[in-house]
Amino acid sequence: MQKEQYKTINYKNLILDKNNLRLPKSLHHNSQNKIINYLLLHAVTLALMQSIGENDFFLGAQLWVVESENTKYKVVEGNRRLAAVKLLNDYTIASVKKKIVKRVFDEKKFTPTDIPCLVFDQEDDIRKYLGFHHIAGIKSWTISEKANFLSQLRKTQFKKTSFTEACRSLAKIIGAKKDYVERLLVAYEIYEIVENEGFYNIQELNDTSFYVGYISDSLNKANIVKFLGIKLNSENPVKNINETNLKELIHWFFEKNDQNQTRLKGKSDDFKALNQVLEKITALKAFRDGTRLYKALELTEDTDDIFRNSVKRSLETLEVSDRMVHKVKNFYSDANDDLDTIRKLAVKIKRTKEDLEEDL
């Protein structure tokens, strides 16, 4: 490999990476302007535009590029910075956030044109470092971007390597644990299954709204892994995946009801609760039949546990209300009735408890 070369390159000769991992697949191979507008909406590019326009392009923030066709250079690392530079030179390419882009353009102090770049021989030389830089380093990608990156790296550089060895090698490259890499790779394989199934026709679910992190976090829970038929630590973890159960899980995570709510949230408490529900047939049946997650969770406990946990949860909620009451500006109309009902229920429960204890 030749040593990378430092060059200043005019922004007009720099092109955005159409396969940039920050982009959903549906935007791959799109026009430069469409990519810029996506980055404006989803990648805080406007903030970069403001910063560069105010302070000029920082020489230490070189773009990492490789030679492309027609004397152009493709930017592998630094696509948002290039998008910001292009907007500072021509605000009319923005078809979203047009007013604020025009304002930033009008108020700018600097309009950089010749951009510092490191020119690499091969794209793979850049991507190996990006694995550490964005996954374990300080400029972290989203879970989806991390999973996509690892999946692409495995397919290009470790395609003849066993799954276990690939995970171990990738973990060394990015400075992470093997189990973490394994979960991300499996999660991305599951995502690709869902994508191939047309996202099960769930309204508004597509490659821009699917959270791979929900799947990778789920793979931390033994009963969810079993429910999906995943065999972690095997050479083909998704070989015998239960596609019926996968479809059901995806609906729980992403399908919204009339109140715009999903049955599962991407919270650790929901993962933990679902993991417990899946362990007991009666609880799972209740959840499948429409019972709310935490109501179904009660069916996994004995009566004593249900009582104790319900009282504790109620107490915690009331303590929150007590801390907030002095800050409330407008009490809702039924507040007094609800508080009276809470008081009466607490008294009734206490009396029943005392009566039962006397009979013992």
N, C-alpha and C positions, 0 to 999 in steps of 0.2 A: 504493500500500500504506500503510495506517495504521501508525503506530508501535506496537510491542507495548506492552502494559500490564502493570504489576506488580500482582498481587493475592495475597492469602492466601485459600486455598480449603480448606474442610473436606474431609478425605480421603474422606468418604462421597460427595462430589460429583465425585470424580475417578475416571475409569475407565481401565483398561489398554487399550492399543491392540491390538485383536484381529488386526491385520495387522502387528504388530511384526516387524521383520526378524530379530530374534533367535529368532523362533519358526519351526519347520518348518511347511510348508504344511498338514500334517495337523492342526495345532492352530489354524489360522486360524479365526476366528469361533466358537471354543469359549467356554465359560463363564469368567468372571473367576477363579473358584477353580481351574479346571484350568490356566489360564495361570500363576497364582501357584505352583502345585505344580510345573509344568515349570521355572519360573525358579528354584525352590528346588533342583531337581536339577541344573540345567545352567548356571546363571549366577551362581554365588557370591552369591546373594541372602542366604543365612544370615549371611555375613560383614558385609553391609550392615546387616542387622537388629541384629547385635551392636553395630556401631559407632554406629548411630543411637540404640539403646537406652542406650548408655553415655554418648554425648556430645550427644544431641539432634540435631535436623535442622539442618544447616548452612544459614544463610540464603543463602550464596553458591551453593548447589547447587539453585537453583530448577528446578522442573519446567517443561518447555516444553509448552504445551497449546493446544488449539483448542476452541472451543465445540462441544458435541455436542447431542444431543437431551435433552429433559426437564430443562433447566437443569444438565446435567452438562458436564464438560470432559474431553476425551480427551487422555491423556498421550502425546505423540509422542516426547519425549525424557525419560527418567527412569523407565521402567517398573519397573526393579528396585528403585529407591528407593521407589516407590509400593507395590510388593509388600511390601517390608520394613515400611513404615508400617502397612499393613493387618494384617500379622501381629503387629505390636507392639500393635495394638488388639484383635485377636481371633485367638489362636493356634489356635483350633479349626478354622479354614479349612484348615489344613495336613493333608493326608492322607499325606504323606511326611515323613521326618525328624521325626516327631511328638515324640519324647522330647526331642531337643535344641532344637527350636523352643519347646517348653513350658519348658525350663530357661532359655533366653534371655529368654522372656517373664517368668518369675518373677524373674529377676535384674536386669531393666532398671531404669534410673534415670529414664528419660524415656519418655513416651508422647505423641509429637507428634500433634496432630489437625488444626491449621490449618497448611497447607503453603504455603510461598512458591512462587509460580508466575509465569511470564511468559506472558501470553495473546497469541497471534498471530492475525492475521486469517485466514491461509490455511496449510494444512499444508505446501504447497510452499515457503513462506518458511523454514520450519524445515529441511526436507530438504536444501535447497541448502547450508546450513551444516554439516549433519551429514555430508555427503560429505567435507568437509575434516576435521572433528572426529574422525571414527571411522576414516577410511581413511588419511589422511596425518598426522593429529594424534596426541595422546598417549593417547587412549582407543580403542585399535584394536579393530575387530571381527575376527572370524574371516574367513578367505578366503571361505567360503560366504556370510557376511553381507555382505561387501563386494561380491561378485559379484551377489548378489540386489539389493542397493541400486542398483548401477549399471544393472542390467537394468531395474528398475522406473523409474528416472529417465529412461533412454533411451526407454522405451515411453510415458511420460507427457509429457515435455518435448521430446523430440527425435525423435518418431515420424515426422515429415515431413522429417527431415534424413538425408542419406546416412550410411552406417555410418562412413566415414572421418571426416566432419565431426563426427559425434556423439562419436566417440572423442576427437577433438581438443578439443571443447568440454567434455566430461566431465573430461578430464585437467586442464583449466584450473580447473574448479570444485573438484576435490579436491586440487590441487597435486601431481599425479603425472605420469609420462611417458605419452605416448599409447600406446606399445607395451604397457605394463602394463595400461591400461584395456582395450585390445583383447583381450588374453589372458583377462582376467576375463570380459568379455562373451561371448567365444566359449566359454569353459569353462562358463558358465552355460547357454548354448544347448545345449551337449552334455548337460549335466545334465538339462535339460528333455526331451531326446530319450530319455534313459535312463529318466527318470521315466514318460514316456508309454508306454514298453515294459514297465512294471511291474517295473523294475529287473532285468529278465531272469530273474525268479524266483529270484534268488540269495538263499539263506537269510539272514535277519536284515539284509538290505540294504534301507534305506528312506530317507526324506528326513531322518531324524535321524542316520543312520550313514554317509551318502555324503559323501566328502571332495572338494569341488570343487577344493581345492588340488592334489590329485593330477593333475587334468586341466590346470589352469592351469600347473603346473610342467612337465607333459609337453609343452606347447606351446612350451617353450623349446628343445626338441630337434628338429632338422630331420627326422630319419628317422621319429620318432614322428608328427610333423605329416604327413609324406608317407604313412605307413601308414594314417592316419585319413582321408586325402583332404581335409584342410583346406587352404584357400587364404587364408592370412593376407594382410592388406593389400588384400583384394578387398572388393567391396560386399556380398557374401554368403558369408562364409568357410565356412559349413557346407552350402552348396547341394549339393555333390557328395560329402558325407561317405560314407565306406565303412562302412555300418552293420554289415556282417559283422565287419570288423576292430575296430570300436568295441565290439561285443558281446564279442569275444575279449579286448580290453584290459581291459574292466570286470571280466570274470571273473578275469583275472590279478590285478587289484588287490584284489578284494573277496571272491572265493569261497574259503572256508577248507577245508582238508583235514582228515583225521582227527586230526591233531595241532594243529588250530586255527590253522594257518598259511596265509597267502596266498602266491602265487607271486611277487608283487612287493610290496615295501615302499615306503612313501612317503618314501624317502630319496634324496638326490641321487646317491649311488653306484648305486642301482638304476636311476634314470632314465638315467644315463650308460651303464650296462651294456646296458640294453635298446636304447638308441639305436644302439649298436654291433652288437648281435645282429641288429637289423632290417636292417642293411646287407648282411648276407651270408646267402644262401639256405640254405646248409647249417646255419648256426648257428640260424636261425629255425626250420627244420624240426626240429632237435633239441630246441629249447625247446618247440615245439608238441607234440612227442611225449612230453614229460614230463621232459626233462633239466633239471636245476636251472640257474638263470640264469647263475651264474658258471662252470659247466661248459660251457654253451653259448657263453659269452663266449670261452672258450679256442679255439673253432673259428673265431674271427674273426682270430686271430693266427697268425703263422708259428711253427715249432717253436722257434726261438731265443727269440722273445718269450715264448712259453708257459713255457719253462724258466726264464728270468730272472724273470718275474713270479711264478711259483709259488714259487721260492726266496725272493724278497723278501717275499711275503705270509707264508710260513711263518716267516721270521725275525722279522717284526714281531709275529706271534702269540706266538712263543716268548719274545720280549722282554717282552711283557705278562705271561706266566706267571712269568718270572723276577722281575719287579717285585712280583708278588702273592704269591709262594710263602711268604714269611715271615709273611703275614697269615692264611694258611689255618688253620682250626681243626680241620677233619676232612677228611683226604684221601680221595677216592673210592677204592673197592676195587681198581680196575684201574690206578691211577696208575703204579705201578712197571712194569707190563707195557707200558703205552703209552710211557713214557719210554724203556724199553729198545728198543722198536720204532723210535722216533724216532732214537735213537742209531745203531742198525744201518742204518737207511735212509740217514742222513747219511753214514755211512762207505762204504756201498755206492755211493752216488751219486758221492762224491768219488773213489773208486777207478776207477769207470767213466770219469769225466771224465779222470783222469790217463792211463788206458790209451788212450783215444781221442786225446789230445794227443800221446802217444808215436808213434802210427801216422801222424801228419800229416807 
